[in-house]
Amino acid sequence: MLPVPLEVPRCEQVADRLSEFLDGELGARPAACVRIHLAVCARCARFAAELAATIEALHVLHASRRDRLLS
């Protein structure tokens, strides 16, 4: 069986799926398409890095607030 080529999504499509991608909620094929796009589109790669940093900062803030409430 011949492999089906991956379709590289447009920026708008990547932006719509980026949160799912960063959370590991996309299937293997859609995630691979997003990874390919991020490898060739510097603007989207920057946006993905900024979103990932924001998500991480929110997790840290949430953990800090939780720890203060429990102590």
Phi, psi and omega in degrees: 000134180280140178291144177275126181295147178282139176265125179281119183288159175281165182306317182297321180292321178293316180301322180293333185251000189297319179298316177298320179298312182293331179275359180072026184263356179274151174292172184299314183293310177299323179295320178297320178297317178296315179302318179297315180299315181296332179287335183249352182241103183298323181297313179291324178297319176297314179300317179297318179295319178294318179295318178299319179294321179294316179299316179297317179298321178294322176296318179296315179298316179299315180297320179296315179296319180298316181297321179294321180291329182273349182262000000 
